[in-house]
Amino acid sequence: MTFEEIDHIELYVEDVGQAARFFTSCLGFRAVAEGGPETGLEGRSSQLLQQGSLRMLLTQGLDPQGPVAGYVQRHGDGVRDIALRSRDVVADFELAVRRGARPVEEPGVVEDGHGRRLVRAAVAGMGDVVHSLIQRDGPRDFFVPRGFRALESGAAPTRELVSSLDHLAICLAPGTLDETVRFYQEVFGYRVTHEENVRTRKSGMNSKVVQSASGRVCLPMQEPATGESPGQIAEFLAAHGGPGVQHVAMLTPDIASSVRALSQRGLDFLEIPSTYYEVLESRLGQLGLDVGVLRELGVLVDRDEWGLLMQAFTRSRHSRGTLFFEMVERKDARGFGGANIRALFEAVEREHARRVA
């Protein structure tokens, strides 16, 4: 397989204008292209947003009986497509299907008359998530040659809050984690790089991280473990209507200033108990960081054999309380905050209790 990085992610949304305003005004993305019936994109209205190298496509269905509207009715706004860049879509598609992937879209070619060509196909992933396979014969910023028009959004700001996509965390139904991981190993050739099992007083989860050999496709997957209450993973599955992307993790070069900027724009972050910070350096050793600032901003810290990882998680703005976002700063770390997963798990449980109280 040649797909070793994520090309873009596509969210199906109820209102593309409202969703685009959130991503641009709160998260700092800029609109770079748009499409709809007026540009030859039938049955839907889309906006392409970008920040750093992360491209996010927002799509609203214009037919209330169509597939986009159907997805939103089942799940609310959410990640429909984790698109993978390919060097040979036809060969990759045929091999994926031969290995057991369900075909969603046969390979097709679009040309724009200026020497630029796009080859696209799609296979099913988990739940209602699909993987488009994208091959471009042209510059990387060439997105879709037909059905979209570029927007004059100006140059990128001198300081962007997000540099790239770090990972996409996925919630799975109980008992399906190993089966789904095996699918990505056997069909896509990805490998398991991390494994964590978490138990709290009320619930827990089992999780594994699958990654491409390049490390640029990274999908932490988690299923609920048996507990006294359903727990936050089971609650996501119930609210979302099945498996799907729970949060989008974005890499930032400076997490403290990014969290401050996002908070000033109205984004709320999960609160972390002060006791977490009281034992932080006794657990991890000297960090060379201002623990007071970390406490103020709710930033979690972990250390692996390569370096430090810092994480901050937003509260969900989703009407169903499902999709949320993570800001990640890596100082050479390659892990996913294994020592922080329990703290995060409990924070999300508290947030759910607060929301339903």
Secondary structure, DSSP 4 states (H G I P E B T S, - for coil): ----EEEEEEEEES-HHHHHHHHHHTS--EEEEEESGGGT-TTEEEEEEEETTEEEEEEEESSTTSHHHHHHHHHSSEEEEEEEE-S-HHHHHHHHHHTTPPEEEEEEEEE-SSS-EEEEEEEE-STT-EEEEEEEES-TT---SSS-EE----SPPSS-S--EEEEEEEE--TT-HHHHHHHHHHHH--EEEEEEEEE-SS-EEEEEEEE-TTSBSEEEEEEEPP-SS-HHHHHHHHHHTSSEEEEEEEE-S-HHHHHHHHHHTT--B----HHHHHTHHHHH---SS-HHHHHHHT-EEEE-SS-EEEEEEBPP-STTS--EEEEEEEEB--S--GGGHHHHHHHHHHHHHHHH-
